[in-house]
């Protein structure tokens, strides 16, 4: 039979269509157009592509983009000055600082300089702290997209055993908290976890985000489980695979997200969603 595929591309398109409609209504009713400031420092090819894709998605949704491309020689002080400027710009409702930054710039200092009220990526310590207490202004984009994918299966999260493999601040920790707030029983695994396969086999919902190609094999998956593969790993032949052994796990899981075409498109859709929500708050509307 095989797992049902969680088509992130199709789901993200549905969400982006809804965002375009909501954006048009917001502009018509209030005159407020959602605005995203995108900041790219240096010439990292992958980062350039990510920013280009985000800009295209914004354009299609009717979201204004304030694009800032800076040379790799930009100093930390210069970048902080730019962030201060976009923090104060009333046309900007969300700020995206594309990572990684050049080595001479401290990413933590930069991310903390972004206003928590415009932190569309959801990485500011203020928003992470509010996520812990279950009252975030913004939820981080990739974990938020993962939750939407799980909800799209129609299987309730409440009461389920959820296992998150990986404890990064970008995916593992926030998605574990989001699952917890939706009343799953959550285990977070990492490199020191004993008998990882046995823990994974307990999962009704398995989220894998560790950056190791085909690490999760079929014998680590409970029959019928929802498996979300967050990893993107480039093989020697130039192809990309996830952290899950797709073909093998597909025979056992109930639902499985592919790589590419799974979580990736959802991340961009959630960035637009966060920017729209921020614009609605500016206009005094409920989100």
FENPE-V23273 format. One record per residue. RES is the residue in one letter. PHI is phi as a letter, one per 40 degrees, with the letter a starting at -180 (* if undefined). D_CENTER is the distance of its C-alpha to the mean C-alpha in whole Angstrom. Layout:
res->RES phi->PHI d_center->D_CENTER
res->RES phi->PHI d_center->D_CENTER
This chain:
res->X phi->* d_center->30
res->X phi->g d_center->27
res->X phi->c d_center->23
res->X phi->c d_center->22
res->X phi->c d_center->19
res->X phi->c d_center->16
res->X phi->c d_center->16
res->X phi->c d_center->12
res->X phi->c d_center->14
res->X phi->c d_center->16
res->X phi->c d_center->14
res->X phi->c d_center->12
res->X phi->c d_center->15
res->X phi->d d_center->17
res->X phi->c d_center->14
res->X phi->c d_center->15
res->X phi->c d_center->18
res->X phi->c d_center->18
res->X phi->c d_center->17
res->X phi->c d_center->19
res->X phi->c d_center->22
res->X phi->c d_center->21
res->X phi->c d_center->21
res->X phi->c d_center->24
res->X phi->c d_center->25
res->X phi->c d_center->24
res->X phi->c d_center->26
res->X phi->c d_center->29
res->X phi->c d_center->29
res->X phi->b d_center->29
res->X phi->g d_center->28
res->X phi->c d_center->25
res->X phi->b d_center->23
res->X phi->d d_center->19
res->X phi->b d_center->19
res->X phi->b d_center->16
res->X phi->c d_center->17
res->X phi->b d_center->16
res->X phi->b d_center->17
res->X phi->b d_center->18
res->X phi->b d_center->20
res->X phi->g d_center->22
res->X phi->b d_center->22
res->X phi->c d_center->20
res->X phi->c d_center->20
res->X phi->c d_center->16
res->X phi->c d_center->15
res->X phi->d d_center->18
res->X phi->c d_center->16
res->X phi->d d_center->13
res->X phi->c d_center->14
res->X phi->c d_center->17
res->X phi->c d_center->14
res->X phi->c d_center->12
res->X phi->c d_center->16
res->X phi->d d_center->17
res->X phi->c d_center->15
res->X phi->c d_center->16
res->X phi->d d_center->19
res->X phi->c d_center->19
res->X phi->c d_center->18
res->X phi->g d_center->21
res->X phi->c d_center->19
res->X phi->c d_center->20
res->X phi->b d_center->19
res->X phi->b d_center->21
res->X phi->c d_center->20
res->X phi->b d_center->21
res->X phi->b d_center->22
res->X phi->b d_center->24
res->X phi->c d_center->26
res->X phi->c d_center->25
res->X phi->c d_center->28
res->X phi->d d_center->27
res->X phi->c d_center->28
res->X phi->c d_center->25
res->X phi->c d_center->28
res->X phi->c d_center->27
res->X phi->c d_center->24
res->X phi->c d_center->24
res->X phi->c d_center->26
res->X phi->c d_center->24
res->X phi->c d_center->21
res->X phi->d d_center->24
res->X phi->c d_center->25
res->X phi->c d_center->22
res->X phi->d d_center->22
res->X phi->c d_center->25
res->X phi->c d_center->25
res->X phi->c d_center->25
res->X phi->c d_center->24
res->X phi->b d_center->20
res->X phi->b d_center->18
res->X phi->b d_center->15
res->X phi->b d_center->14
res->X phi->b d_center->12
res->X phi->b d_center->14
res->X phi->c d_center->13
res->X phi->c d_center->13
res->X phi->c d_center->15
res->X phi->c d_center->18
res->X phi->d d_center->22
res->X phi->d d_center->23
res->X phi->c d_center->26
res->X phi->b d_center->23
res->X phi->c d_center->22
res->X phi->d d_center->18
res->X phi->c d_center->18
res->X phi->c d_center->21
res->X phi->c d_center->19
res->X phi->c d_center->16
res->X phi->c d_center->18
res->X phi->c d_center->20
res->X phi->c d_center->18
res->X phi->c d_center->19
res->X phi->d d_center->17
res->X phi->c d_center->18
res->X phi->b d_center->16
res->X phi->c d_center->13
res->X phi->c d_center->10
res->X phi->c d_center->8
res->X phi->g d_center->9
res->X phi->c d_center->10
res->X phi->c d_center->14
res->X phi->d d_center->16
res->X phi->c d_center->17
res->X phi->c d_center->14
res->X phi->c d_center->14
res->X phi->c d_center->17
res->X phi->c d_center->17
res->X phi->c d_center->14
res->X phi->d d_center->17
res->X phi->c d_center->20
res->X phi->g d_center->18
res->X phi->b d_center->18
res->X phi->c d_center->15
res->X phi->c d_center->15
res->X phi->b d_center->11
res->X phi->c d_center->9
res->X phi->d d_center->6
res->X phi->c d_center->3
res->X phi->c d_center->1
res->X phi->c d_center->5
res->X phi->c d_center->6
res->X phi->c d_center->6
res->X phi->c d_center->7
res->X phi->c d_center->10
res->X phi->c d_center->11
res->X phi->c d_center->12
res->X phi->c d_center->14
res->X phi->c d_center->15
res->X phi->c d_center->16
res->X phi->c d_center->18
res->X phi->g d_center->21
res->X phi->c d_center->21
res->X phi->c d_center->21
res->X phi->c d_center->19
res->X phi->d d_center->22
res->X phi->g d_center->24
res->X phi->c d_center->22
res->X phi->c d_center->22
res->X phi->b d_center->18
res->X phi->b d_center->18
res->X phi->b d_center->15
res->X phi->c d_center->16
res->X phi->h d_center->15
res->X phi->b d_center->14
res->X phi->c d_center->12
res->X phi->c d_center->11
res->X phi->c d_center->8
res->X phi->b d_center->7
res->X phi->d d_center->11
res->X phi->c d_center->12
res->X phi->c d_center->10
res->X phi->c d_center->9
res->X phi->c d_center->13
res->X phi->c d_center->14
res->X phi->c d_center->12
res->X phi->c d_center->14
res->X phi->c d_center->17
res->X phi->c d_center->17
res->X phi->c d_center->18
res->X phi->g d_center->21
res->X phi->c d_center->20
res->X phi->c d_center->22
res->X phi->b d_center->19
res->X phi->b d_center->20
res->X phi->b d_center->18
res->X phi->b d_center->19
res->X phi->a d_center->20
res->X phi->c d_center->22
res->X phi->c d_center->25
res->X phi->c d_center->25
res->X phi->c d_center->28
res->X phi->f d_center->28
res->X phi->d d_center->25
res->X phi->d d_center->26
res->X phi->c d_center->28
res->X phi->c d_center->25
res->X phi->c d_center->22
res->X phi->c d_center->25
res->X phi->c d_center->25
res->X phi->c d_center->22
res->X phi->c d_center->21
res->X phi->b d_center->18
res->X phi->b d_center->17
res->X phi->b d_center->13
res->X phi->b d_center->14
res->X phi->a d_center->12
res->X phi->b d_center->15
res->X phi->g d_center->15
res->X phi->b d_center->19
res->X phi->d d_center->20
res->X phi->f d_center->21
res->X phi->c d_center->21
res->X phi->c d_center->21
res->X phi->b d_center->24
res->X phi->d d_center->26
res->X phi->c d_center->28
res->X phi->b d_center->25
res->X phi->b d_center->24
res->X phi->c d_center->25
res->X phi->d d_center->27
res->X phi->g d_center->25
res->X phi->c d_center->22
res->X phi->c d_center->18
res->X phi->b d_center->16
res->X phi->b d_center->13
res->X phi->b d_center->13
res->X phi->c d_center->10
res->X phi->c d_center->12
res->X phi->b d_center->13
res->X phi->b d_center->17
res->X phi->c d_center->19
res->X phi->c d_center->23
res->X phi->d d_center->26
res->X phi->c d_center->27
res->X phi->g d_center->24
res->X phi->c d_center->22
res->X phi->b d_center->19
res->X phi->b d_center->18
res->X phi->c d_center->16
res->X phi->c d_center->16
res->X phi->b d_center->18
res->X phi->c d_center->22
res->X phi->d d_center->21
res->X phi->c d_center->25
res->X phi->c d_center->26
res->X phi->c d_center->23
res->X phi->d d_center->23
res->X phi->c d_center->27
res->X phi->b d_center->26
res->X phi->c d_center->23
res->X phi->c d_center->23
res->X phi->b d_center->19
res->X phi->a d_center->17
res->X phi->c d_center->14
res->X phi->c d_center->16
res->X phi->b d_center->15
res->X phi->c d_center->14
res->X phi->g d_center->14
res->X phi->b d_center->11
res->X phi->c d_center->8
res->X phi->d d_center->8
res->X phi->c d_center->9
res->X phi->c d_center->7
res->X phi->c d_center->4
res->X phi->c d_center->7
res->X phi->c d_center->9
res->X phi->c d_center->7
res->X phi->c d_center->8
res->X phi->c d_center->11
res->X phi->c d_center->11
res->X phi->c d_center->11
res->X phi->c d_center->13
res->X phi->c d_center->16
res->X phi->d d_center->16
res->X phi->c d_center->17
res->X phi->c d_center->19
res->X phi->c d_center->21
res->X phi->c d_center->21
res->X phi->d d_center->23
res->X phi->c d_center->25
res->X phi->g d_center->26
res->X phi->b d_center->24
res->X phi->c d_center->23
res->X phi->b d_center->19
